[in-house]
């Protein structure tokens, strides 16, 4: 029985690590979604993406912690709190990564050139 408790706690930690390892991929997808919609304000994108990630992670961590009972529940809650703190640290750099994503997008998008805007009128 003690071994099964260790297995469930280990599985929880492994699952949280897996989720944490996928955060950059999901963050990049959210950046791309904003850029495809024409939003280029890096600060707004970064703050919104960070907020969404923190909210979803909080709900996941709470839900996982509630699935355990007894002493396992305390350990699961502790793991969830540590996980949320780690994600909070990660999301503190989201605005900077959003700025990089916006600049890359601007450099890769075709440049619109306005031809003839400062042309002198033709002499007739």
C-alpha positions as CSV (number, residue, x, y, z in Angstrom):
1,X,0.0,0.0,0.0
2,X,2.8,2.4,0.8
3,X,4.3,1.6,-2.6
4,X,1.1,2.5,-4.4
5,X,1.1,5.9,-2.6
6,X,4.6,6.6,-3.9
7,X,3.5,5.6,-7.4
8,X,0.6,8.0,-7.5
9,X,2.7,10.9,-6.1
10,X,5.4,10.1,-8.6
11,X,2.9,9.9,-11.4
12,X,1.5,13.3,-10.4
13,X,4.9,14.9,-10.4
14,X,5.8,13.3,-13.7
15,X,2.5,14.6,-15.2
16,X,3.1,18.1,-13.9
17,X,6.7,18.0,-15.4
18,X,5.3,16.9,-18.7
19,X,2.7,19.7,-18.7
20,X,5.5,22.2,-17.8
21,X,7.7,21.0,-20.6
22,X,4.9,21.7,-23.1
23,X,4.2,25.3,-21.9
24,X,6.6,27.0,-24.4
25,X,4.9,25.2,-27.3
26,X,1.4,26.3,-26.2
27,X,2.7,29.8,-25.5
28,X,4.1,30.0,-29.0
29,X,0.7,28.9,-30.4
30,X,-1.1,31.6,-28.5
31,X,1.4,34.2,-29.7
32,X,0.8,33.1,-33.3
33,X,-3.0,33.2,-32.8
34,X,-2.7,36.9,-31.7
35,X,-0.4,37.8,-34.5
36,X,-2.6,36.1,-37.1
37,X,-5.5,38.2,-35.8
38,X,-3.4,41.3,-36.4
39,X,-2.6,42.1,-32.7
40,X,1.0,43.5,-32.6
41,X,1.1,45.0,-29.1
42,X,3.7,42.8,-27.4
43,X,2.8,43.9,-23.9
44,X,-0.9,43.2,-24.4
45,X,-0.2,39.8,-26.0
46,X,2.3,38.9,-23.3
47,X,0.0,39.9,-20.4
48,X,-3.0,38.1,-21.9
49,X,-1.1,34.9,-22.6
50,X,0.5,34.8,-19.2
51,X,-2.9,35.4,-17.5
52,X,-4.5,32.6,-19.5
53,X,-1.6,30.2,-18.7
54,X,-1.7,31.0,-15.0
55,X,-5.5,30.5,-14.9
56,X,-5.5,27.2,-16.7
57,X,-2.6,25.9,-14.7
58,X,-4.3,26.9,-11.4
59,X,-7.4,25.0,-12.4
60,X,-5.4,21.9,-13.5
61,X,-3.3,21.9,-10.3
62,X,-6.4,22.3,-8.1
63,X,-8.2,19.5,-9.9
64,X,-5.3,17.1,-9.6
65,X,-4.8,17.8,-6.0
66,X,-8.5,17.1,-5.2
67,X,-8.3,13.6,-6.7
68,X,-6.1,12.4,-3.9
69,X,-7.2,11.5,-0.3
70,X,-5.6,11.5,3.1
71,X,-1.8,12.1,3.3
72,X,-1.5,11.9,-0.4
73,X,-3.8,14.9,-0.8
74,X,-1.4,17.0,1.3
75,X,1.6,15.9,-0.8
76,X,-0.4,16.5,-4.0
77,X,-1.4,20.0,-2.9
78,X,2.2,20.8,-2.1
79,X,3.3,19.5,-5.5
80,X,0.5,21.7,-7.1
81,X,1.6,24.8,-5.2
82,X,5.3,24.2,-6.3
83,X,4.1,23.7,-9.9
84,X,2.0,26.9,-9.9
85,X,5.0,28.8,-8.5
86,X,7.2,27.4,-11.3
87,X,4.7,28.3,-13.9
88,X,4.4,31.8,-12.3
89,X,8.2,32.2,-12.7
90,X,8.0,31.0,-16.3
91,X,5.2,33.4,-17.2
92,X,7.1,36.4,-15.7
93,X,9.1,36.3,-19.0
94,X,6.1,36.0,-21.3
95,X,6.0,39.7,-22.3
96,X,9.7,39.6,-23.4
97,X,9.0,36.4,-25.4
98,X,6.0,38.1,-26.9
99,X,8.1,41.0,-28.0
100,X,10.5,38.6,-29.7
101,X,7.6,36.9,-31.4
102,X,6.2,40.2,-32.7
103,X,9.5,41.3,-34.1
104,X,10.1,38.0,-35.8
105,X,6.6,38.2,-37.3
106,X,7.2,41.7,-38.6
107,X,10.5,40.7,-40.2
108,X,9.0,37.7,-41.9
109,X,5.9,39.4,-43.2
110,X,6.0,41.0,-46.6
111,X,6.8,44.7,-46.5
112,X,4.3,47.0,-48.0
113,X,6.1,49.7,-50.0
114,X,4.3,52.9,-50.9
115,X,5.5,53.8,-54.4
116,X,5.2,57.3,-55.7
117,X,4.1,59.0,-52.5
118,X,6.8,61.7,-52.7
119,X,6.9,61.9,-56.5
120,X,7.0,65.3,-58.1
121,X,4.1,66.1,-60.5
122,X,4.9,65.5,-64.1
123,X,5.6,68.6,-66.2
124,X,3.3,68.9,-69.2
